[in-house]
């Protein structure tokens, strides 16, 4: 509100001060720009429903500028077949496009086509400690105490940190099993900035509200992993509808008929509830209220999973490989343009 004063006269000499109050329209502050988002998926096996709910769908639905890649370098930290790695990388590229990730708004790329990833990895290895990397869950589970373990498995956190820090992303959507890697990335970024100068943005973890950790249908206390041997309990994104239906119908539950959520006492039933809630984007309470018994719950899970995945499967079958390769080539070019200045700043800061 602004008040204006105006001088006027009446008669020959008398001056009168009048006030006019004008209420100006409020000007809303501009909305903040959505934070840059970053996520990379590793082609170590066929993607599962857990990968979709925990990473791929948040990638698709993210706002603002996004850099979303395929971390094929990380897939080399364990024994691998070169032809299989290429095939899985190509399949994953097709799935990302089929899932609806917008290539006009986001940059899709293969990690190996952006050289700055390996360049920054070494600088971060020079910032980290043996103790930090030795505490990483992936190394403890897959490599500690085994002479045949590849050195790259131990230093893998530095590569993942480079993946994140190169893009100066403020938010990183990951599943619960990857939270530790983002936390060590934050530690390395803070340490580097304090020692050598402010170069990196310190990121934060973004998790979907439900079904961030989908469990195996046959072993509901174990994660639904890409390389899990119990494939009868794993829902792969490209599974046909009849396969998905059969796997869910055979999901392990318990002797109780009612539907209730108790991950400790009823892990199988609770896992099905979370899957339905994740696919439907609703609350756990909504799923429980919709189903009177386990038979109804399993059918509800089948319907929810098929409704979520069938559009992806149709789009996947219609894609042209050359079009997908062109999308990823353009994305890699944009990724190189963004990451090269960050690597140059880090090199200068550390003394190179």
N, C-alpha and C positions, 0 to 999 in steps of 0.2 A: 504494500500500500504506500503510495507517495502522495504528499500534500503539497499543493502549489499555492503560493501567496501572490495576490495581484493588487496593485495600487490603483485606485480610481479617484475621481473627484466629483463633488456635487457643489453647485454654486461656484463662487469665484476662487475661494482659497481652501476650502475644507477638503482634507484628504481622508479617504476611507480605505482601510485594508480589508480585503475579502479573501476567504479561503475556499479553494475548490479541492475536494478530495477525489482522487481517481484511483480506482482499484485496478491495477494492471493484472493481466492474466499470469498465473504462475507458469514458469517455464520448467518443465520436468527435466531432471538431469538425464543425460544420455545413458541408456542401459549399458552396463559393462560388456565388453566383447567376451564371448565364450572363450575359456582357456584352451590353448592348444592341447590336443590329445595325442597320445602315442601308445601303440601296442604292437607287439610282434608275436607271431605264432610260429612254433617250431614244427617242422615237418618230420617228426619221428614216428608217425603212425597216422591212421585214419582218424579224423576228428570225431569227437563224441558229442552227445547232448550236453555233457558237462562243459566242454570247450565252447559250445555254442552259447549256453546261458551265461557262463562266467566271463567270456571274452568276446566272442564273435558278434553276438547281438548288441552288447554295449558299444562295440566299434561301429556297427551299422547305425545305431540310434544317437551317437554322440553329436553334439552341436559344435559349431565353429570349425576351425582348421584342424585337420587330422593327418598324421603320418602313420600309416599302418603297413607293417612289413611282414615278410616271411624270413625267419631267422635260420636260414639254411647253414650258416657257419656254426651255430650252436648245435645243430644236429650231428656235427662231426666230432663232438666231444666223447662219443662212444663208438664202438665198432659199427660200421655201416657199409652198405653196398652202394657204389657210386650210381649205378643205374636206378636203384630203388630210391635213392635220395632225390635224383632229378625227377623221377615220376611223382613222388610225393609232393615235391615243391610245386610242380605244375598242377597237380590236383588241388592243392591248397589255394593256389592263385585262382583257379576256376571257382572254388567254393566261396572265396571272399567276394568275388564279383556276383555270383549267384545269390549270395545272402543279401545283396542290396546295398553294399558299401558304395557310396556315390563317388566315382572317380573324378567328377568335376569339382567336388568340394574337398576331397581327400587325396592324398598322395599314396598310392599303393606301390610297393617296391620289394625287390629281393635284397636282403641284407648284403649278400656278396657283391652286389653291383654298386655299392656305396663304400669306396675305399676308406673313408674317414672312420668307419667303425673299428677297423683293425688298428688304425693310427692312434686313436684315443685309448684303445684298450691298453697298450703298453704304458702310456703315461699314467693311467689309473693303477696298473700293477705296481708302478713306482711310488704310488701313494698309499696302497693297501699294505696289510701285514699278513704274515703266514697264519697267525692265530685267527684273524677274521675269516679268512677263506676256509680254514680247517673246521670252523664251526658251522659251515653251511650244510643244510640238511641234505641237499642233493649229493654233495661229496661224501658225507658220512654214510648215506644209504647205498651209493653205487661204487665208491672208489676207495675209501679209507682202508688201509691195510692190505690192499691188493696190488701186487707188483706190476700187473699188466695195465693198471689204470693209466689213462692218458693224462699228460700234464694239462692239457686243455680243459679237462673236467675240473681240475683244481682251480684254474685261473678263470673259469667260466664267469664268475660274478663280475669280473672286470669288463668282460665283453658285454654283458647285459647292462652294466652301468653305463658303458659307452653308448649303447643303443639308446638309452634314455636321455642322457645328458647332452648328446649332440643336437637334439631337437629343441632343447630348452623348454620341454613340456612341463606345464605346471601340474597336470593330472595324468596318472597312468592307470587305466582300468585293467586289473588283473584278478585272477582267482585267488582264493585264500592261500593256496600252496605256493604262490609266487610273492607273497607279501614280504618274506624275509629278504628277497633279492632287491626289492625297492627300498627297504630299510637300509641295507648296506650301501645302496646307491646314494641315498641321502647322506649317510655318514661320510662317504668318499667326497661328495660334492662340497659338504661343509668344510672338511679338512683341507681340500685343495684350495678353496676360496680363502680360507684363513691364512694358509701358508704362502700362497703365490699370487693372490689377487682374485677379485670377484669375476669369475668367468662363467660359472654354471648357475642355472636355476635349480633350486632344491625342490624336487617334485613331491607330490603326495599321492597316496593310493586311493583309488576309487573302486568300490566293490558294489555289485548289484545287490539289492536288498534281500533277495531270497535265492536259493539254489545256487549259491556261489560255489558250493562243493557237492556235486552230485555223486552219490555212492553207487557201487556195483549192485545190480539187481539181485545177483546170486550171493554176494558177500557184502551185505549192506554196511559193514564196518570198514570197508576198504573203498578207496576212491575209484570212480569209474574212469580208469586211465586208458590212454590211447594204446599202450602196449601191454595192457592187462591180459594175462593168459586166460582168464575166465571170460571169454568173449560172449558167452551165452548171457552174461549179465551186463553187457555193454551195448548201449544204443548208439550206433554210428550214424552220422548225418545222412549218409547215402544208403542206409538200409532200406529195402523195399517195405511198403506198409505191412505186408503179411509177416515179415520178420520182426518188425517192431511190435506188432500185436502179440506174436507168440512169446517174445522175450518178456513183455510186461505181464502177460497172463501167468507166466511161470515164475514171476518175481517172488522171492522168499519173503514171507510175512510172519505170522505166528498163529496160535490157536484161538485168539480172541477175535470175535466177529465185528465188534464196534470199531469205529474210526476215531483214533485219538493220536495226538502228537506227543511223543516221548522218545527222543533220540537215544537215550541211555537204555531204557527198558524195551522199546519197540523200534529198533533201528530200521527194519525193513519197511514197516508201515510209515514211519516218519519220512523216510526217503521218498516214498511214492507221493506223499502229501507235498513235500518240497518240490518235486518235479512238476506236479500239477500246478502249484502256485507259481513256479517260475515260468512255465509255458503260458499260463493264463494272465500273468502279470497281476495277480491278486494276492490276498493275504492267506496265510495258513488257516486262519479261522474260517474264511470263506469256503475253502475246500472242505474242511471238516463238516461245516453246516450243509454242504451240498450232497453228502453221501452218508447213507444210513448203515452200510456194511462194507466189508472189504471187496466184495464182488462189484458193487457199484463204484467204489474208489478205483479199482483197477481199470474198469471201463472208462471212467472219467480221465484217468491218466492216458490211456490209449488215445482217446479223442483229442486231448490237449496236445499231446506230442505230435500226432499226425497233422493237426491243424497248423502247428508251428513249422513243421519241417517239410510238408509236402510242397509249398511254394518254392522253397529252396531247391528241392529235387527237380521240379519242372524246369526252373530257370537253368540249372546246371546242365540238363540234357539239351537245352536249346542254344547254349553258348558256342561261339566259334573260338577255337584256340588262338588263332592269329589276332583276333580282336583283344583277347585277354593279354596276350604278350605285348601288344601296343600300349595298353593301359599301364602295364607295369614298367615298360620302358620309359614312358613319359613321367611316371611317378618317381622312378629312380633318378631321372634328370633333375627334378625338383628337389629331391632329397639331397643330391650332391650339392646343389646350390645353397641349401640351408646349412649343411653340416661342415662344409669346407671352411667357412669363416670361424666357426666355433673351434675346430681343431687348430686352426692357425693361432687363435687367441690363446688356447691352452698351451701350445708349443712355446709361444713367446713368454707366457707367464712363468712356465717352469724352467726356462733358461735355454731353450733351443733356438 
